[in-house]
């Protein structure tokens, strides 16, 4: 279940290191919104090359009408082609699915939404930029589409601001190497490891023990970049409140935790999505990674084997770790102004709400779905060989209800990036805390002049 966060994740999935095992093969605002469906089927951009954008027409190619879907992931095409169309063989329209690389997606989507020309009838949104679109006039309220999302995890609805729906939830976990935990912490089973990593103080103590007892050969994390998504999700307040920049206490805790790990040499200082970061998945240098649901299938599984065929498959476990968080997710919405609202709504309803589809998708892919009632029905049927037989579905089911996405807003992607620059400088000792925070505030004000930083 390829859940792409942004450019870095797309690059990761395309250029990931040597593969391992059974990972699925598919890769992981103002203006008029009026446009006709006939306009929608035109090329996205006359100047595009074939390698940049994939366009597929599925269903009856001779049908007079075309429903256009834009996505950054080919999962949506697979779902429509292999599940929705077989269940709806008598459609009187064809479906055109346009897949645009994640790094290009917003820049391609924004102008067509603003002008209404060649705009899709429905489009996918990634969690990193979903709020940008659901806080705009271009995404329809789910209540206007007839899609009943009442059975969906509340946090998923929070993320989509009730203007999008998703088939999945993406709770985050800490995936750890059982053999390393046993060797240096004396435990390997999830319940025991969780007890040792239940809060950040315990996590740091365990990280110190792993580094010391291995003489620095093994570290708890590849790098401090792994901490960011966990702490971002722990914020109680949004970045911007009434045009005022708010720095939540969780951000200060992030700075201090990263600083401790760098000063005490508790990581390998591997940049997230970099070569050293991936290397730890196939050797004994890294004990664990903070990753969400899709990280199991599309990051760990595809990078657990080295060039000589040595593998860490089966030597992994998963726990909640110090706190609940989520990371990523794909959301579907109907474009305001589409002439095929009913058709688009029906597809979204099927792909994100229909129980039989959600059960089939979960069984076929291992993707963690968004409906807790259905999860309760199927969660006991899973066993993951990669995790030494651990039931990852049941574990994720315990994590998902604790997620709170109320602090999410459209500013997040840009501000998180700006914060990351100062976090690195502070944790490496290049700036003191006051300077790093002040520089962060100034960078936010430069990016958003109307935001008060005092």
Secondary structure, DSSP 8 states (H G I E B T S, - for coil): -----SHHHHHHHHS--S--S---SS----S-----HHHHTS-S-TT--TTTEEEEEES-TT-SEEEEEEESSTHHHHHIIIIIHHH-TT-SEEEEEEEE-HHHHHHHHHHHHHH-TT--SEEEEETTTHHHHHTSTTB--HHHHT---TTB-HHHHHHHTTS-B-SB--BEEEEEEHHHHHHHHS--SHHHHHHHTSSHHHHHHHHHHHHHHTTTSSBSBS-GGGGHHHHHTT-SS-SEETTEE---HHHHHHHHHHHHHHHTT-B----TTSHHHHHTTTSSSB-EEEEEHHHIIIIIGGGSB-TTS-B-TT-EEEE--SS--B---EEEEEBTT-S-HHHHHHHHHHHHT-HHHHHHHHHHH---BSBHHHHHHHGGG--BGGGTTB-HHHHHHHHHTT---TT--TTHHHHHHHHHHHHHHHHTTSS-HHHHHHHHHHHHHHH-TTSB--
